[in-house]
Amino acid sequence: MLSEWFWWDRLWLPRPVMWADLQDSEGRVYARASHLYITLPVAVLLLGLRALYERLIAVPVAEALGVKDKIRMRASHNPILEKYYKTHSKNPTQADIKGVCKKLGWSERQVERWFRRRRNQDRPGLLKKFKEASWRFAFYLCSSFGGVLALYDKPWFYDLREVWAGFPKQSLLDSQYWYYIIEMSFYGSLLFSVAADVKRKVFTVFHSKTLKNLTDPKLLNVSVCIGCLVLLFFCFSKSAKMFNYAGWETTCNSIFVVFALVFMVTRLIIFPFWLIHCTWVYPLDQFEPFFGYYFFNVMLVVLLLLHMFWASLILRMVKKFLFGKVSFHCSSYKITNKAVCAF
């Protein structure tokens, strides 16, 4: 009963279209959940491709840019502290440190130094960070151009009213299908490698939302346009990180300026005045509003509010930079990493 109610035709489709009308026929192919099965083997394939890329391309590039891991002091072998570190806490309180000191006969300073060095051992090295950022930069760059190639000969790329021509009886194009499959497989591969990758607080929320957006068959044409903008934006994010790891301060700062401009133009101008306008106004020429129409447009408006919030943070940092209170080199790649979560 719950499933029938959730998939009720009048919730997600305009009158008088029914789900039964969206069956493959007359050369038309509609999005199906079964189309996603191939993402698993493609994700595994991307993991292998990533391993080859990092070994054969990323490492030589890192060496050319002068990226090296810093030599870190290793913590001395101590079974008691190692067990405490793994089972209790990596950042013991002062009371815990005093208790450990009594067991070992060490001073508090020695115990604090051991935990500090042990935490440093677990931190990812600069080369590892560079290889990961380099792989994502390469993928996002290729995907951006791939998205443009998938769109340039489509009528809705030049006239957004064409997005709704014949909706919802729109056949799934091969270019759309493979664009989505490769994107979803990429994020699936990141889920597989999350344990080995550099830990990020935003990973779960952002990539879960990304996978959800990519599986929405009702906004394929619009979302491919959005996807191209997002991936191009990610290129600036990852390239800024790469040059930051290499210590190229001037280049990193320049990329941040471009990043800020691209963010403002794509998130605060193109997104609301082109894409939201396309989903809010043009559909009314074709059909009466229904629940799905309101639901997806409200989600896009919420996304716009997030864009405005992150834009305010970027502008605040630019203001501090202009008045000499912060260095782009130290902070630009951090705000870049945070800002990509807004999409």
For each residue, the residues with C-beta under 8 A, 3 or more apart:
1: 4 5
2: 5 6
3: 6 7
4: 1 7 8
5: 1 2 8
6: 2 3 11
7: 3 4 11 12 19
8: 4 5 11 12
9: 12 13 17 18 19
10: 13 15 290 291
11: 6 7 8 290 291 292
12: 7 8 9 218 290 291 292
13: 9 10 17 18 19 168 290 292
14: 17 167 168 286 287 288 290 293
15: 10 287 288 290
16:
17: 9 13 14 21 22 168 169
18: 9 13 21
19: 7 9 13 22
20: 23
21: 17 18 169
22: 17 19 30 168 169
23: 20 30
24: 28 29 30
25: 28
26:
27: 171
28: 24 25 169 171
29: 24 171 172
30: 22 23 24 171 172 217
31: 35 172 217 220
32: 35
33: 36
34: 37
35: 31 32 38 172 177 181
36: 33 39 181 184 215
37: 34 40
38: 35 41 42 181 185
39: 36 42 43 181 184 185 188
40: 37 43 44 185 188
41: 38 44 45
42: 38 39 45 46 181 182 185 188
43: 39 40 46 47 185 186 188 189 192
44: 40 41 47 48 189 192
45: 41 42 48 49 185
46: 42 43 49 50 185 186 189
47: 43 44 50 51 189 192 193
48: 44 45 51 52
49: 45 46 52 53
50: 46 47 53 54 135 189 193
51: 47 48 54 55
52: 48 49 55 56
53: 49 50 56 57 58 134 135 138
54: 50 51 57 58 59 131 132 134 135
55: 51 52 58 59
56: 52 53 59 60
57: 53 54 60 61 134 138
58: 53 54 55 61 62 130 131 134 135
59: 54 55 56 62 63 127 131
60: 56 57 63 64
61: 57 58 64 65 134
62: 58 59 65 67 127 130 131 134 246
63: 59 60 66 67
64: 60 61
65: 61 62 130 242 243 246 248
66: 63 246 247
67: 62 63 126 127 130 245 246
68: 126 127
69: 125 126 127 128
70: 125 126
71:
72: 117 120 121
73: 117 120
74: 117 121
75: 78 81 114 115 117 118 121
76: 114
77: 82
78: 75 81 82 104 114
79: 82 83
80: 83 84 100 103 104
81: 75 78 84 85 100 104 111 114 115 118
82: 77 78 79 85 86 118
83: 79 80 86 87
84: 80 81 87 88 89 92 96 100
85: 81 82 88 89 90 115 118
86: 82 83
87: 83 84
88: 84 85 92 96
89: 84 85 92 93 96
90: 85 115 118 119 122
91: 115 119
92: 84 88 89 96 97 100 111 115
93: 89 96 97
94: 97 98 108
95: 98 99
96: 84 88 89 92 93 99 100
97: 92 93 94 100 101 108 111 112
98: 94 95 101 102 108
99: 95 96 102 103
100: 80 81 84 92 96 97 103 104 106 111
101: 97 98 104 105 106 107 108 111
102: 98 99 105
103: 80 99 100
104: 78 80 81 100 101 111
105: 101 102
106: 100 101 110 111 114
107: 101 110 111
108: 94 97 98 101 111 112
109: 112 113
110: 106 107 113 114
111: 81 92 97 100 101 104 106 107 108 114 115
112: 97 108 109 115 116
113: 109 110 116 117
114: 75 76 78 81 106 110 111 117 118
115: 75 81 85 90 91 92 111 112 118 119
116: 112 113 119 120
117: 72 73 74 75 113 114 120 121
118: 75 81 82 85 90 114 115 121 122
119: 90 91 115 116 122 123
120: 72 73 116 117 123
121: 72 74 75 117 118
122: 90 118 119
123: 119 120
124: 128 129 198
125: 69 70 128 129
126: 67 68 69 70 129 130 245
127: 59 62 67 68 69 130 131
128: 69 124 125 131 132 198
129: 124 125 126 132 133 198 241 245
130: 58 62 65 67 126 127 133 134 241 242 245 246
131: 54 58 59 62 127 128 134 135
132: 54 128 129 135 136 197 198
133: 129 130 136 137 238 241 242 245
134: 53 54 57 58 61 62 130 131 137 138 238 242
135: 50 53 54 58 131 132 138 139
136: 132 133 139 140 234 238
137: 133 134 140 141 234 235 238 239 242
138: 53 57 134 135 141 142
139: 135 136 142 143 186
140: 136 137 143 144 231 232 234 235 238
141: 137 138 144 145 231 235
142: 138 139 145 146
143: 139 140 146 147 182 183 186 227 231
144: 140 141 147 148 228 231 232 235
145: 141 142 148 149
146: 142 143 149 150 179 182
147: 143 144 150 151 179 224 227 228 231
148: 144 145 151 152 228
149: 145 146 152 175
150: 146 147 154 175 176 179 224
151: 147 148 154 157 224 225 228
152: 148 149 157
153: 157
154: 150 151 157 162 221
155: 158 159 162 165
156: 159 160 161 162 163 165 221 225
157: 151 152 153 154 225
158: 155 162
159: 155 156 162
160: 156 163 274 275 277 278 282
161: 156 164 165 278 282 285
162: 154 155 156 158 159 165
163: 156 160 167 221 222 278 282
164: 161 167 282 283 285 286
165: 155 156 161 162 170
166: 169 170
167: 14 163 164 170 283 286 287
168: 13 14 17 22 218
169: 17 21 22 28 166
170: 165 166 167 220 221
171: 27 28 29 30
172: 29 30 31 35 176 177 217 220
173: 176 177
174: 177 178
175: 149 150 178 179
176: 150 172 173 179 180 220 221 224
177: 35 172 173 174 180 181
178: 174 175 181 182
179: 146 147 150 175 176 182 183 224 227
180: 176 177 183 184 214 215 220
181: 35 36 38 39 42 177 178 184 185
182: 42 143 146 178 179 185 186
183: 143 179 180 186 187 214 227
184: 36 39 180 181 187 188 211 214 215
185: 38 39 40 42 43 45 46 181 182 188 189
186: 43 46 139 143 182 183 189 190
187: 183 184 190 191 207 210 211 214
188: 39 40 42 43 184 185 191 192 211
189: 43 44 46 47 50 185 186 192 193
190: 186 187 193 194 197 203 207
191: 187 188 194 207
192: 43 44 47 188 189
193: 47 50 189 190 196 197
194: 190 191 197 203
195:
196: 193
197: 132 190 193 194 200
198: 124 128 129 132
199: 203
200: 197 203 337
201:
202: 205 206 337 338 341
203: 190 194 199 200 206 207
204: 207 208
205: 202 208 209 341
206: 202 203 209 210 340 341
207: 187 190 191 203 204 210 211
208: 204 205 211 212
209: 205 206 212 213
210: 187 206 207 213 214
211: 184 187 188 207 208 214 215
212: 208 209 215 216
213: 209 210 216 223
214: 180 183 184 187 210 211 223 227
215: 36 180 184 211 212
216: 212 213 219 220 223 296
217: 30 31 172 220
218: 12 168 292 296
219: 216 222 223 279 296
220: 31 170 172 176 180 216 217 223 224
221: 154 156 163 170 176 224 225
222: 163 219 225 226 275 278 279
223: 213 214 216 219 220 226 227
224: 147 150 151 176 179 220 221 227 228
225: 151 156 157 221 222 228 229 275
226: 222 223 229 230 271 275 343
227: 143 147 179 183 214 223 224 230 231
228: 144 147 148 151 224 225 231 232
229: 225 226 232 233 266 270 271
230: 226 227 233 234 343
231: 140 141 143 144 147 227 228 234 235
232: 140 144 228 229 235 236 262
233: 229 230 236 237 259 262 263 266 340 343
234: 136 137 140 230 231 237 238 340
235: 137 140 141 144 231 232 238 239
236: 232 233 239 240 255 258 259 262 336
237: 233 234 240 241 259 333 336 337 339 340
238: 133 134 136 137 140 234 235 241 242
239: 137 235 236 242 243 255
240: 236 237 243 244 252 255 256 259 332 333 336
241: 129 130 133 237 238 244 245 333 336 337
242: 65 130 133 134 137 238 239 245 246
243: 65 239 240 246 248 251 252 255
244: 240 241 247 248 252 329 332 333
245: 67 126 129 130 133 241 242
246: 62 65 66 67 130 242 243
247: 66 244
248: 65 243 244 251 252
249: 252 253 328 329
250: 253 254
251: 243 248 254 255
252: 240 243 244 248 249 255 256 328 329 332 333
253: 249 250 256 257 328 329 332
254: 250 251 257 258
255: 236 239 240 243 251 252 258 259 332
256: 240 252 253 259 260 328 332 333 336
257: 253 254 260 261
258: 236 254 255 261 262
259: 233 236 237 240 255 256 262 263 332 336
260: 256 257 263 264 314 315 318
261: 257 258 264 265
262: 232 233 236 258 259 265 266
263: 233 259 260 266 267 268 310 311 314 339
264: 260 261 267 268 269 311 314
265: 261 262 268 269 270
266: 229 233 262 263 269 270 271
267: 263 264 270 271 304 307 310 311 342 343
268: 263 264 265 271 272 307 308 311
269: 264 265 266 272 273 274
270: 229 265 266 267 273 274 275
271: 226 229 266 267 268 274 275 276 303 304 307
272: 268 269 275 276 277 304
273: 269 270 276 277
274: 160 269 270 271 277 278
275: 160 222 225 226 270 271 272 278 279 300
276: 271 272 273 279 280 297 300 301 304
277: 160 272 273 274 280 281 282
278: 160 161 163 222 274 275 281 282
279: 219 222 275 276 282 283 296 297 300
280: 276 277 283 297
281: 277 278 284
282: 160 161 163 164 277 278 279 285 286
283: 164 167 279 280 286 287 289 293
284: 281 287 288 289
285: 161 164 282
286: 14 164 167 282 283
287: 14 15 167 283 284 290
288: 14 15 284
289: 283 284 293 294
290: 10 11 12 13 14 15 287 293 294
291: 10 11 12 294 295
292: 11 12 13 218 295 296
293: 14 283 289 290 296 297
294: 289 290 291 297 298
295: 291 292 298 299
296: 216 218 219 279 292 293 299 300
297: 276 279 280 293 294 300 301
298: 294 295 301 302
299: 295 296 302 303
300: 275 276 279 296 297 303 304
301: 276 297 298 304 305
302: 298 299 305 306
303: 271 299 300 306 307 342 343
304: 267 271 272 276 300 301 307 308
305: 301 302 308 309
306: 302 303 309 310 342
307: 267 268 271 303 304 310 311 342 343
308: 268 304 305 311 312
309: 305 306 312 313 342
310: 263 267 306 307 313 314 338 339 341 342
311: 263 264 267 268 307 308 314 315
312: 308 309 315 316
313: 309 310 316 317 335 338 339
314: 260 263 264 310 311 317 318 335 339
315: 260 311 312 318 319
316: 312 313 319 320
317: 313 314 320 321 326 331 332 335
318: 260 314 315 321 322
319: 315 316 322 323
320: 316 317 323 325 326
321: 317 318 324 325 326 327 328
322: 318 319
323: 319 320
324: 321
325: 320 321
326: 317 320 321 330 331
327: 321 330 331
328: 249 252 253 256 321 331 332
329: 244 249 252 253 332
330: 326 327
331: 317 326 327 328 334 335
332: 240 244 252 253 255 256 259 317 328 329 335 336
333: 237 240 241 244 252 256 336 337
334: 331 337 338
335: 313 314 317 331 332 338 339
336: 236 237 240 241 256 259 332 333 339 340
337: 200 202 237 241 333 334 340
338: 202 310 313 334 335 341
339: 237 263 310 313 314 335 336 342
340: 206 233 234 237 336 337 343
341: 202 205 206 310 338
342: 267 303 306 307 309 310 339
343: 226 230 233 267 303 307 340
